[in-house]
Amino acid sequence: MAPPDDSDVVSDDQVGYRVVVRDEDGAALYRRTIHDPIQNDMEVFSPQPGAPIERVPVANPAGAFQVIVPDLAHGVEVALHGPEPTETRARMSRRPLVTARLGQEWQEGQEGQRPETAS
């Protein structure tokens, strides 16, 4: 079962990460806010007792993640929106980071990044 729709509280210019299901005309049918799907930094503990925990950037962030979206009759595309790697976290790209056609497997040569390898 997919998480509830956040359309009432999430807009296209919302800051942060979100997943959007769209119909053939590009209209949003479902929106859901999500946490940053790829860890860009990590906690580092000092060997010194009592020293603060620090967060350091990951040199080459990579990973895989899954999202669950509803099976909507008119839904044809799912898109992940979020900051571009070179953008600050305070800004949001209006262009999706990754898109995939729903109900179809990835085909080589398909436009966009292969969803399993997107970062």
N, C-alpha and C positions, 0 to 999 in steps of 0.2 A: 504494500500500500504506500502510495506517495505521500510525503508530508503535505500539510495544508498549503493552499495558495496564499502568497503574500501580496497579491496584486493591489489590495487596498492600502498597503503601506509602503510599497516599493514602486519607484518610477524609473523610467529609462535613464534619468540623470542621477540616480542614487549612487552614493559613494559606497564602495565595497564590492564584494563578489556576489553574483547572482546567476541563476540558471533561468533561461526563458524558453518556453515552448511557443513556437509561432505557427500560424496557418500558412497556406500557400500564398496569401496576399501580404504576409509579413506582420500581421496583427498578433499581438501577444495574447495567448490563451491562458498562460500559467507563468507565474513568476515565483521564485523562491530564493531568499537570501541564503548564502552559505559562508562558511569560514574559508580562509585562504587555503585552497586545496594542495598547494605545494609549499613545503616548509622552506623559507628563504633564509632563516637564521636558526641558530640552536643555542641552548643554554650551555655555558661552560662553567664548571666548578673549579675554583682555585684550590690548590693543595694547602693553602694557608687556612687554618681554622678561623672561622668568623668572617672571612673575606666574602664580599658580596658575589652573588651569581651574576655573570655577565652574559649578554646575548651577542653573538658574533655572526656576521654574514656567512652563508654557505657559498663556497666558491662557484660551484656549478649545480644549482638546485635542479633536481629532477625527481620524478616519481610518477605514480599512477594513483588514480582515485576513481570512485564511482559516484554517480548521482542517480537518484530514483525520481522519475517524473511520471505523471499519470498517463495512461493510454487514452488520449483524447481522439475522438473520431476525426477531427479536422487538423490535428497536430501533425506537421510534416518535418519540423526542424527543431532541434534543441541547440541553444547557444550558451556558452559560458562567458559572462562579462566580468571584467575586473581591470585593475591597473596594468598597463603594459610594463614590461620589466624595467624600462628606462623612466617610467613615470614615477612621481612620488605617490605614496599611498593616499595622499589627500585628494588626488584627482582620479577621475574615472573615465576610461575610454568608452566612447559611444559605439565603437566597433567591437564586435565580439572577439575574444581571444581564440575560441574554437567553436566551430559549428559542425553538426552532423545531421544527416537526414535520418529521420526516425523510421524504424521498420526495415532498414536496409543495412547490409554489412558494408564495411569500408571497401572501396575499390581503388586499386593503384591508379594514380593519375587524377583522382578526385580532387576538386578544389579544396584548399585549406589544409591544415595539418591533420595527420592521422590522429584521432582522439587519444589512442593509447600512449602516444609519445609526446603529447603536448605538455609544455611546461610553463 
